[in-house]
Amino acid sequence: MPRAPAAATIIITIITSTRMDEARLFDLLSWMSPAWPVGAFAHSGGLEWAVEAGDVHDRDTTVAWITDLVERGALWNDLVLFRHAFAARRAGDDGALAAVADLTTASATGAERRLETVAQGGAFRRIARTTLGGAAFAPLDALGDDHLAYPVAAACLMAHEAMPLAAALAGFAHGVAANLVSAAQRLVPLGQSDGQRALHGLKPVLLAAATRAAALPPEDDPFTQIGGMALASEIACMAHETQYTRLFRT
């Protein structure tokens, strides 16, 4: 009797078989590219302290650190909140969108977590308004840049531009993870080849998390779906605030 395909294989097949026209793919790549100036290069999400402490010291420990963030830490929460912000914006439910935006900033567990998400969220909205106009963000016009989290800003634009949800989540997850790998290349340091091997190794993790987030019922309260046990990463973010030598803002 033939064996059933692995769950990760099924998940990857679902996402990679989702059809996107070339224009939407181009936009997704543009918004999540390093050329979209959100200042992601200045943030490490506590990785700088993890390297200093010796917790991350090579390619395998880099992949393990990011995997924990994606599966049970802050990056998983970002995907959950992205999913709910996307659904609210797509449905035109301004009240739900505002509630998700508030929850996203409130769920930042420390000063640097909050700085990282609002610095990138505000920058994302500013460049999107400049290049594409402000219609996507109209429901959040009353929200200042220092209160707009990155996953909410990205979700608003992608929902407004009718991006497929699974692709939007996968693109966002890839963009955040790629920035962490880039930080690891400078901090560990990893060579360019090991950096690309690390990102390739994260592919099934990121796609599985994106599919898991996309499957969450949008009518459920996102507060019941966030949370995690990646405590070392939260301690790293807090310890980084007083780290003696720092290359990154977070």
N, C-alpha and C positions, 0 to 999 in steps of 0.2 A: 504494500500500500504506500503511495507516495507521501512524503512528509509535507505538512502544510508550510507555506512560506513564513519566514520569520516576521514578527510584528513590524520591525523596523523597515523591512522590505516593502510590506504593504503600505506603510505610511509614506515612504519615499515615492512609491508608485502613484499614490493618490495625489500628492502635491505636484510631482513632475508631469503628470498627465493633465493637469488643469490648464486649459487653453487660455492664452493671453495674446492679444494682438500686439504687434511690434511697437506701436506707439505707447501702450501702457507699460510694456516691459522696459522701454527706453526711459520712461518717467520714473519707474521704480528704481532702476539702476542709478539714475541721476540723483534722486532724493536721498539714497542710502550710500552714495559715493563719498569718498574723502573730499571731493571737490565741492560738495554742498557744505558751506562753511558754518557748521554748528559748533566748532571748537572742540570736537571729540578728542582730538590729539592731545589736549591738555589734561585729560582725565584718565585715571587708571582704576577707578572703583575700588580702591584699597589694595590693588595688586602691588603697588610700590612697597607698602609695608610688608606684605606677604613675602616678597623677595628679600627684603631686609631681614625678616625673621627666619628665613631659610625654608619656609613652607613651600615656596615655588622656586625651583632651581634648575629645571630642565624642561624638555618638551612634554614629557609624560605628566609632570606635576602641573604644568601650565594647562594642559587639556583637562586634567582632573579638577582643577580649581574652577575653570569656566564651566565645566559640565555640572558641577554642584550648583553654581549660580543659575544655570538654565533650568535644571530639573527641580530644584527645591529652594532657590534663593531669590535675590532681588530681581534677576532677569526673568524668572518665571512670573513674578508678580507684575512686572512690566508688560509681559505678554497678555496676562489676564486683563489688565486694565486697558491695554490697547484694544483688546477684543470688544470690551464693553463700550469704550469711547467710539469705536468704529460703528458698532450697532446703533448707538444713540444718534450719532451724526447722520448715518444713512437713513434712519427713521425720521429725522427731523425733530427728535425729542430733546429740546434744549434743556429742560429741567434735568433729565437723566444725564445728559452730557456734563452739565455743571456739577452734578453730584459726583460723577466719576472723576472730574478734574480736581475737585476738592479732596477726594479720597486718595488720589494718586500722590499729591504733595504731602498729605497728612501721613501717608504710609512710609515716607522716607524716615529711616530709623536713626539718622544722625545729621549733623550740620553738613557734612560733606556729601552724603547721599542726596540731600535736598539741593545743595549747590549744583551738583552734577546734572540732575534732571532738569532743573529750571533754567540753568545756563544754556543747555542745549535746546530745551523746548522753546525758550524765548527767541534764540537765534534762528531756529528752524522756522518759526512763524515770520520773523522779520524778512528773511531771505525769500520765503514763499510769497509774501505780500508784494515784495519788490519785483519778483519775476513773473508771478502768476496772478496777482490781484488778491484781495482779501476775502473773497466770498466764502471760501472754505472755513474761515475762522470767525465768521460773523456772529455765531452764537456765543462766542467767548470774547467778544470785543471788550467787555467790561473787566476781563481778567488781565491783570498786569503781567509783563514778561517774567517777573520774579515769582509768579504763582502758577505758571503754565509748565507742566511736566512734559518731558520729551515724548513719551509714548502717546500722550493725549494729542499733542500737536501733530505728530506724524499720522496718527489715526484719523484725525479730522481731515487732513488733506487727502489721504488715500481714499477715504470713504466718499468725500465730495467728488473726487475724480473717478469714481466707480471702479476702483481697483478690486480685483477678486480678493476676498478675505484671506484665503489660505496663502496666496502669493504675498499679500501685504504683510502678514505675520512672519512668513519665512524671510522676506526681505529685511524687515526690521530686526529680526533675530540675528540674521547674518551680519548686518551692519554693526550691531553692538558687539557681537563676538569678534568680528574682524578688528575692531578698534582695540579690544583687549589683547588680541594676539599681537597687534602692532606695538602696544605698550610693552608686552613681554619681550618682544624682539629688542627693545631698547634697554629693558631693565634686567633681564635674567643674566646675560643677554642670549637671545636665540639668533641663530643665523637665518638668512632669508629662506633657505630650503626647509629648515626645521619649522619656521613660522608657517609656511604653506602646508607642511605635513600636519601641523597642529590644526589648522583650519579645516583641512580635508578630514581629519579624524573627528572633528566636531559636527560634520555634516549630518549623520543620522540623529545625533542628539538634538540639533537645532530643528530639523524637520519634524522630528517626533514631538517636540515641545510646541511647535507651531500648529500641528494638527490637533494636539490635545487642547490647546487654547481655543482653536476654531470651533471645536465640538462643544464648548461650554454653552449651556442654555443662556441666551442673552437676557431672558426675563428674570433670571436668578440674581440675587444680590451679590455683586462682586466682592463685598466684604467677607462673604463666607467662602470665597474661592482663593483668596490670597493668603500669604503666610508661608513659612518655611522653616527649615532647620539648618541653614547654612550660617551658623553662628560665627564661625571663624572669619567669614568675609565681613560681617557686620563689625566685629571687633577690629578687624584690619582697617576699615574705614574710619573708625573712631580714633584708633591709635595713630593713623596717618596725620591727624590734625596737629599733633605735637612731634612728628618725626623730625629729627635734627636736619637731615639732608633730604631735600625733596626736588624731584624734577617735574612732578605733576601737581595739579591743583587738588586732586582727590586721589 
